[in-house]
């Protein structure tokens, strides 16, 4: 058995959740926050048998798209902020950060 942790952008959360249910996967959703953009994310915990890992990863891959987004950088801390002019920067967001880890034991009550 494996535990899949998939950290996805909130914009993809509903779509991924529906796709996982449709494909017969059970998942637990946790609200989380990203470090770089400090934006809302959703972390999915998906317990699957070893032979279902690739199918679960296909569902995640097909429902979590990378997109470009304009963000305004945070002003520097402790520096001369009077000369700092924040210009929006285009960065890639979205997609999924996925971790697959072995599960030594699983019990349901």
C-alpha positions as CSV (number, residue, x, y, z in Angstrom):
1,X,0.0,0.0,0.0
2,X,1.1,3.6,-0.7
3,X,0.1,7.0,0.6
4,X,0.0,9.7,-2.1
5,X,0.3,13.3,-0.9
6,X,-0.7,15.7,-3.7
7,X,-0.4,19.4,-3.0
8,X,-2.5,21.3,-5.5
9,X,-3.6,24.9,-6.1
10,X,-7.1,25.7,-4.7
11,X,-8.3,26.4,-8.3
12,X,-7.7,22.7,-9.2
13,X,-9.0,21.2,-5.9
14,X,-12.7,20.8,-6.8
15,X,-11.9,19.4,-10.2
16,X,-9.4,16.9,-8.8
17,X,-11.7,15.9,-6.0
18,X,-14.6,15.1,-8.4
19,X,-12.2,13.1,-10.7
20,X,-10.8,11.1,-7.8
21,X,-14.4,10.2,-6.7
22,X,-15.4,9.3,-10.3
23,X,-12.4,7.0,-10.6
24,X,-13.1,5.3,-7.3
25,X,-10.3,6.8,-5.2
26,X,-11.0,7.9,-1.6
27,X,-9.1,11.0,-0.4
28,X,-8.8,13.2,2.6
29,X,-8.5,16.9,1.8
30,X,-6.6,19.3,4.0
31,X,-6.4,23.1,3.6
32,X,-2.7,24.2,3.3
33,X,-0.8,27.4,2.4
34,X,2.1,27.6,0.0
35,X,5.3,29.3,1.1
36,X,6.3,31.2,-2.1
37,X,3.1,33.0,-3.0
38,X,1.4,32.4,0.4
39,X,-1.6,31.3,-1.6
40,X,-4.2,28.7,-0.6
41,X,-3.5,25.1,-1.5
42,X,-5.2,21.8,-0.9
43,X,-3.3,18.8,0.2
44,X,-4.9,15.5,-0.8
45,X,-4.0,12.3,1.1
46,X,-4.9,9.3,-1.0
47,X,-4.3,5.7,0.2
48,X,-4.0,3.3,-2.6
49,X,-2.9,-0.3,-3.3
50,X,0.5,-0.6,-5.0
51,X,-1.1,-1.5,-8.4
52,X,-3.3,1.6,-8.3
53,X,-0.6,4.2,-7.9
54,X,-0.1,4.9,-11.6
55,X,-3.9,5.3,-12.2
56,X,-4.1,7.7,-9.3
57,X,-1.1,9.7,-10.6
58,X,-2.8,9.9,-14.0
59,X,-5.9,11.4,-12.5
60,X,-3.8,14.0,-10.6
61,X,-1.8,14.8,-13.7
62,X,-4.8,15.3,-15.9
63,X,-6.7,17.6,-13.5
64,X,-3.9,19.9,-12.1
65,X,-2.7,22.3,-14.8
66,X,0.3,24.7,-14.6
67,X,-0.7,28.2,-15.4
68,X,1.0,31.6,-15.6
69,X,0.0,34.3,-13.0
70,X,1.1,37.8,-12.4
71,X,2.2,38.5,-8.9
72,X,3.6,41.6,-7.2
73,X,6.7,40.8,-5.1
74,X,6.7,41.6,-1.4
75,X,8.8,44.6,-0.4
76,X,12.2,43.8,1.1
77,X,12.3,43.6,4.9
78,X,14.8,46.0,6.6
79,X,16.0,47.5,3.3
80,X,15.4,50.9,1.8
81,X,11.7,50.6,0.8
82,X,11.4,54.1,-0.4
83,X,13.3,53.2,-3.6
84,X,11.5,49.9,-4.0
85,X,9.0,49.9,-6.8
86,X,7.1,46.6,-7.0
87,X,6.5,45.5,-10.6
88,X,4.3,42.5,-11.3
89,X,6.2,39.4,-12.3
90,X,4.8,36.5,-14.2
91,X,5.3,33.1,-12.5
92,X,4.1,29.6,-13.1
93,X,1.6,28.3,-10.5
94,X,-0.6,25.3,-10.3
95,X,0.2,21.8,-11.2
96,X,0.8,19.4,-8.3
97,X,3.6,18.5,-6.0
98,X,3.2,14.8,-5.4
99,X,4.8,12.5,-2.9
100,X,4.3,8.7,-2.9
101,X,5.4,7.0,0.3
102,X,5.1,3.4,1.5
103,X,2.5,2.5,4.2
104,X,3.7,-0.1,6.7
105,X,0.2,-0.6,8.2
106,X,-3.3,0.6,7.6
107,X,-6.4,0.0,9.6
108,X,-10.0,1.1,9.3
109,X,-12.5,1.1,12.2
